[in-house]
Amino acid sequence: MAVPLPDARQLSDEVLEALRLRALRGRELGFTETDLADLLGVSRETICHWWTAYAKGGLAAIPHQRTGRPCGSGRSLNDTQARHLRRIIDTKTPEDVGISQALWTRRAIQELIRNEYGLDMPVRTVGQYLRRWGYTPKRPRRRARRQDPEEVRRWLGETYPLIAARAAREGADVLWCDETGARANEHAGRGYARVGQPPEMKVSGERFRVNLVSAISNGGKVRFMTYTTTLTAAVFLTFLERLLRGARKKVFLLLDRHPAHEAEAVADWVAGHAERIELFFLPRRAPELNPGEYLNNEVKGQVNAGGLPDTRAELESHFQGFMNRLKGLPGHVRSYFQHPEVRYAAAAIM
């Protein structure tokens, strides 16, 4: 693979002067102008121009003025227009400016440029501008449309700090709880194959699923339970009972508003164990605020990484093997709390 060289028009005068001297020294040593052009990243004609002037009048005759079109000239967008477009991309969604696309893709930005400045810019050129501006394609973070920003603000600025402060005073463990699951034929990886020949993966003919409920702390603790039914109040109560059996401190459990979590039977049970556990509900439609979501993402990607299961028992074993390994990796568990959306929960507030 060829090493990319910077555009010589972007180099300083001092660097260009060094290139001129190296080009002349190379010609004296017998290198061709084509070889030197490839090595130094300048055109063969430029080296020929330098060598001809040197041969006629020595170093004093070498031209020092820049030749060729200045870098940036000929661009369709000027600096002011580019700043304006970047501001829109950084602060608004396509829907905010009347473009019917969910994300800022090259075609969405092509339409934005057309709407703002009347320019029909090729998609390839749009991509070149984006690279020059420092943008790269990334997987989007999902955020619910009906999320209440005020509820999120209160959680981050008021509710959670009070929970963490209480936990510190009372010596309680703060655990974040969430559920996930995987099917027998679920595999998130990719495999290499010849062009036009997609890789083949043998899957089970059976359809089955295993689910997981887990609770993690920002100190690296992990508690979990697998189950094969849907999440009901009874299933969740089984998890809570197991959670308390292994708990040495009072538990502050933070979780979303799944119907099983808010069931009357669960509320009654928690009230009867108020000295050992309390439940706190995250803002509605804000899964990104739960560190357990980032554990779930890894579980889905890794649970069948070693091969697809043939039976439900084998899939359940995959879950348990992954989670038991995670129990011995508290530093890895703490890394889930380093995602920008949940860094607020990375350390206890004293």
Order of alpha helices (4+ residues) and beta strands (2+ residues): alpha-alpha-alpha-alpha-alpha-alpha-alpha-alpha-beta-beta-beta-alpha-beta-alpha-beta-alpha-alpha-alpha
